[in-house]
């Protein structure tokens, strides 16, 4: 029996079967084969095929991306969990502004099928507000942090008028962005998840009176720690029930945790554990260069904090300014003892820096 997805509403028009694929073909032609439209077309062809499964890849942040096949049953379960969590209903307007060659964009299309959302698709590049009419209104949208940051810089009032719920994913949220959200009249959440878990399995409310310090599990999902202190995710709604991660967390109980950073990245300096991602949450937006922290060998400390900067200037040229800025947000033991400048960082296909 076919398990494919059959009905999708786009801009108020309910499409079924072959009409969905014709719409996708027309989208590709309208935008002259732009890569984002080809990705939408390919995902819809998979979803509308006989078994409704889709292909996906892990992010590649900590190793070569791994190919996966996600079943229609798991896709439906994930979409229903999202719908229940955010109280989404048939006909709710939702914005698709993430590329569909990655899991977050693919799942937005799946949610359209399963929940009956009315989808509006735009080019993920170029600024969200630049690609929307000022009278567009959306009950739900998923973005990466940089998209929301740019939208707030472009027109904060428009963001408040046009969006009701925004889900952030794809990377950490900086302390500066989180502070900027506190007076925003939009419900903003940060999701924790992966390709293997079919996007978010936990959420953290970032603003408003219900702001949360910890990620909270969705549905019947539970958490525990392995012997390394890394998070293990139990997903009873998916075919694969257990997922071992490389994420170091502070586990409050089986349904709540605070993310600390990647096990691969932790710096052991003079008996202290330093989490680079925690430093970066404080320095994002502060330093005038893309950057990250990492462990560097040190004769006295074993390891020390190293700082990598993406700039065409030399380290000697930028270090005085950078160190002065870092002193305003870092503790003395967190300050970098080694600074390296590179013209360009290597990145994954999704744009994440390869440390």
N, C-alpha and C positions, 0 to 999 in steps of 0.2 A: 504494500500500500504506500502511496506517495506521502511523504512527510514534508513536502516543500511548502513554502510560504506563498499565499495566493492573493491576498488583498492588501493594498497599500494606498493610503491617502496622501497626496502631495498637493499642497497649495489649494486645499478644499476640494480636489477632484479625486474621487475613489476610483482606483485602477485595479483591474484583475488580470491575472495570467499574462498573456502575451502583451496586453496593453502596458504593463509595467516595463517590459523590455523595450517596447517601442518608445516609451517615454525616455528611457535611459539612452537609447540610440539618438533620439532628437537632442538630448542634453549635450552629448558629445559633439554633435554637429554644430549646435548653437555656439559652443565655446571653442570651436576649431581644434578639437582633439586635446584640449588642456588636460594635463595629467590627472587632476582631481576628478574630472568627469569620467575619465576612463576607469579610474578606481571605483567610482560609484557603479558604473556599468558592470564591471567584472563582479562586484559583490552581489548585485541584484541577480545576475545570471546564476550565480551559485545558489543563492537563497531560493530562487524559483525553479531550480532543477529538481529531479525526482526525489532525492533524499534530503534536500534542504541544508546539507552541511556546508561549512565554509572552511577555506584554508586560512591559516594565520601564522605569524612568526613571533617568537619571543623578541624582546626589545634589543638584545645584543649588547646590553650595557656591560655585562660581566663575562662575555664570551660570544662566540659566533651565534647569530640568530638561529633558533631551531624551528623547523617547520612543524605545524600541528594541524590536525583536522578537528574541528569543533562540530559536534553533532547537533542536529535540529532540536533534539530533546533538551540538551544542555542550554542551547541558545534561548529556547522558550522559557526554561526555568529561570535563567538569569534575568530575562526581560520582565517576567512576572514579578520577581523580587524587587526590581527597580520600581516598577509601577506601584506595588504595594507600599514601598518605603516612602515614596514621594506623593502618594495619593493621586497618581496620574489616572486620568479617565479617557475613555474613547472620545475623540474629537479635540482633546487638548492640543494646542499649537506648540510645536517643538522645533528648535533650530538645529540643523546639522551643519556645524562649522569646523569639524575635524576631518582629516583625510581618511578615506576609507581603505587605505592600504594597511592601516593599523587597527587594532582591536576596538579601540574606543569609537572610531567612526563607524565600523561595521555594526557594532551593537546599537548605535543610534538607529540604523535602518531596521534592525531586528525589532527594536522597541516599537517602531512604527507599525510593523506587521502585527505584533502580538498584542499590544495595548490598544491599537487603533488610533495612534497619535496622528495629527495632521502635520506632516513634515514640510519644512522649507529648507532647501539646500543652497549653500553658498560656497564660493571659493574660500578655503581655509586661510589663504595667504592674503596679505594686504590690509588687514585690520577689519575686525568684525563689523563695526559701525559703518565703515566705508562701503561695505557690501550689502547694507540693509537700507530699506526705505524708512523714513523717520516715523511712519505710522504703523510699522510692523510691531506686533506684540507677541510675546512668547511666554507660555507657562513654564517651559523647561528648556534648558540648554546645557550642554557639556562643553567645557573649554579647557585648554591648558592655561596655567597661571599667567603666562606672558600675554595671551590674548585678552584676558580680563584687565590686566595692568594697562595695556595700551588703550583699551576701550575707556577706562576710567580717566586716562590722561587726555583722550580725545574729547569726551563729553560725558561727564559723570551724570548729569541730569538725564541724558538720553538712556543711559544704562538703567537708571531707576524707572524710567517710563516704559522701557521696552521688555524688561525681564522680570519674572517673578521668582524663579528658582534657577540658580547656576551651580552646576557641579564641576569642580576643578579636579583634574587628574593629570597623570603623565609626568609627575615630578613634585618635589617639595614646594611648599608655599613659603616665600620669604617672610621674615618678621615684618619688613616694611610694607609688603602688600597686605598682610593680615591686619596691621594697624590701620591701613587705609580703608579697610572694609568696615570698620566698626560703626560708622555713622551711615553706611550705605543702606538704603531702604530696599534691599533685595536679599532674599535668603540665599546665602552662599555656603556651600559644603565642600569639604576636601575628601576625596575618595581614596581608599587604599585597595589595591588589587593588582592583577597581572593578567597576561594573556591566558595563563593556565587556569585562573579562577574566573575567566570571562568577565573581566573588569572588576568593579568594586565589590568587596565583601565586608567592608567597614567604612563608616563615615564619621567625620568630625565637623560639627557646625562651627563655622569660623566667625560669625558675627551675631549680633542681636542678644536679647536677654537669655537665650538658650545656648550661648556660645559654650563650646566644650574643649577641654584640655586634652582629652583622650579620644582615640578612635573607638567607636562602638560597633559591635557586630550587627550585621543585618540578619533578620529572620532567625533561623535555627543554627546559624554558623557559630562555631566556638573556636577558641584559640588555646594553645599551650606552648611551652618552650622546649626546645631540644637541649642537648647537653652543651651546646655552644652558647646558649642564651638567645637563639634565633627563633623566630615565630614559626609555628606549625599551624596551618589553617585547616579546619575540618568543615567540609562543605557537603552536608547531607542532601542538598538539592541537586548536586551534580553527580555524574557517573563516577568520576574520580573523587573519592571522599577525603583524601588527605593530601596536603601540599606543604612540603618542607621548603622554607625560604632561606635566604641569606640575610634577612633583615633582623638586626639586633633591636629588641624592644624592651620597654619596661612594662611588664604584664601586671595589671591591677587585679584582674580576675579573668575568668574564661571568656568574657565578652568585651573586655576593654583593655587597650594598651596605648602606650605612647611610643612612637617611632623614634629611634635614636640614630640609626644609620645602617650602612651595609657592613656586614662582618668583614668583607674583603678590604674595607677602607679604614678600619679603626686604627688609631695611632696610640701605641703604648710608649709613653714618654715619661721617664723618671718615676715609674710606678703608677702613673695616672692614665686612665683611658680617655682619649679625646676623640670625639666623633666629628669628622670633617663636615658632614652635612649640617650638624648643629651650628658650626661656625659659619657656614655659608648662608644659613637662614638669617644671620645677623649682618652679614657683609654684603648680601645681594642689594644692589641699588646704592650702596655706599661707595664702593670702589668704581672708578671710571673705566674699568676693563673687565671683560669676562675673566673668570678666575675659578680656581678650586684649590682645596688644601689636600695634602697627602703626607704619608710617612716618609721621612728621609733618615738615613743612617746617621747616628751621632755617637761619638766616642764616649761621652760622659752619660748621656741619657738613654742610650740604646737606640731609641728613635726620637726624632724631633719633628715639629710641625714644619712642613715645607709648603710654600705658596707658589702656584703656577699661574702666570699671567699671560693672557693673549693680547699681545701688542707688538707693533713693529719697532717700538722704542726698546732700548736696552734696559736690563734690570737696574743698572746703576743710575739711569736717568729717572726712573719712576719710584725707586725704593723710598726716598725721603718722604714724598707725598703719601705713598701707600701706608707706610708705617705710622705716620701721624694719624691717618684716618682709622687704622685698625686699633690703635690704642683707645679710641673712644668706645669700642664695643667688645673688645676681647680682654680676658684676664691675662696677667703677665705670663702664666705658664702656657697659654694658648697662642702666644705671639709666634709667628714664623721665624725660625733661625736660618732658613734657606729660602731664597726667592729666585725663581727662574722665569725668564720671559721667552715666549715662543711666538712666532709670527701667526700661527694658526693651530688650534687644537684639533686632533683627530676626533671625528664624531660618527655616531651610528647613523643609519639611514633616517631614523626618526629625529635626528638633531641632538641627541644626548651626547655629552662629552664622554669620550673614552679615556678614563684616567690612566 
